[in-house]
């Protein structure tokens, strides 16, 4: 298993005291659970969004690595709680507190309590590209520009 050290700074004194530090839930987990670093509970009415602090900042440093914030499947399926932006990107040069925008798409108010696991952070490699402008593509594909259901349901 390849392990990379990511400098992590506590930016809210609740983190590490009243709230456990971010960890992988199991040995097979691909992402680290982030918790709500809030002093008091936050109620999110249906259709509303709340910005929740994680209590930490990270220093990825390496531009070939990105942190991806992803929703927790159980919250989405059972409670209707998803990320307002579907996923978040933590660039290698961002060093502020990681904040999570939770959207309640469910029919009931949802309450975020201190230390609730609210999302996951996955680290992935980055490939940077240069866009080469062309009039026509160098190879034609069978699909071409067909999209949005073009390939059928087989």
N, C-alpha and C positions, 0 to 999 in steps of 0.2 A: 504494500500500500504506500503510495506516494503522499507525503505530508508536507505542507508548506506552512510556515509560521506567518501569521497575520498579526501585526501589532494591533492591539485592541485597548482602547482607553475608556474607562468609566467616566461618563459625563453627568450622571445622576447618582447621588449618594445612596439611593435605595438599591441600586444594582450591586449585588454581592453581599448585601446585608439582608434586607427583607425579600429580595428577589434573587433567585439563583442565577448564576452566570450562564450565558448561552452555551448549550452543549448539543451533541448529537443524542437523540433519544435512544437509539440502539446501535449496535456494532455495524449493522447493515444500512443505517440511515445515510442518505446522500447529502442531506442538508441539515444545517444547525437550526434548532428552534429558537426564535426570538420571542421574548415575553413583553407584556405590557408593563412599562416602567412608569406607573402612575401611582400617585399618593391616594387618590380617591377613585371610586368606580366612575366609569363614563358610560352613560346611556346613549345608545345610537337608535333613534326611531327608524321605522321602515322608510326606505328611500333616502336616508341621510348618510353623510360621510363624517368620520371623525379622524383626526390626525393624532396618532398615538406614538409617543417616544419609546425607543427601545432601551434607553439608558446607556448606550455604547456608541462609540465612534471607532472606525477602523482605518488603518493605513495599509492599503493593498500594495502600493508602491509600483508594482510591476504592470506596465501597460498591456501586457499579454494575458492579464487576468481580470475578471470582472466578478462582482458579487451580484447575484440575481435574487431579488425578493419575490417569493412565491406564496400564494395562499395555502392555508391548511385545508386539505380536502374535507375533513370532518366538519369544519366550521361552514364550509360552502354547501355541503350536501345536507347537513342536519339543521343548520341555523340560518342559512342564506347570507353568511358573512364572507365577502370576497374582498380583494384589493380593488380600490377605486380605479387604479390604472392597469388592472389585470396582472401586471408584474412590475417590479421596480428594478432599475439598473443602478448599481453602486459602482461608479467609475473609479479607476485606480488612483485618481488624484483627489477624490472627494474625502474630506476628513472631518466633516460635521457629524452630528448625531444622526443615526439612522432612524428615520421616522416612517411609520406605516399608516397609509391612508386606508382605513377600513370602510367599506360600503355595505350597508344593510339592505340587501335586495329581498329579504324575507318579509313575511307579513306581520311579524311581531317585533317589539322593541328588543334589542340585544344589549346586555350589560357586560362591559369589559371590566374585569376586576384586576386588582394588583397581582402581577405575576402570571396572568393568563398567557398561555402560549397562543400567539395571534398570527404568526406567519413563520416562514422558513427562509433561511439564506443559504443559497447554493453558490459555490464558486466554480467558475468555468473558464476555459481558455478563450482568448480573443484572437481572431484573425482580422487584421486591418487590410483593407483593399484600396486600390486606386480605381476610380470609375473611368473606364476608357470609352469615350463617346464614339459611336459608330452609326452609320446610316442603316445598315443591315447586319444581322448576326452572322457569325462565321459558320454556324451549323444550324440547319433547320431541324426542328424536332417534330415528331408526329402530332403532338399536342399543340404546338405553336402558341397562340395567344388565347386559346380556349381555357376558360376557368369557371369558377363558381358552379360546380356540378357537371362540368363538361365531360369528365371521364366516366360518368355514370355511377351506378350503385352495385356493381358486380362484386 
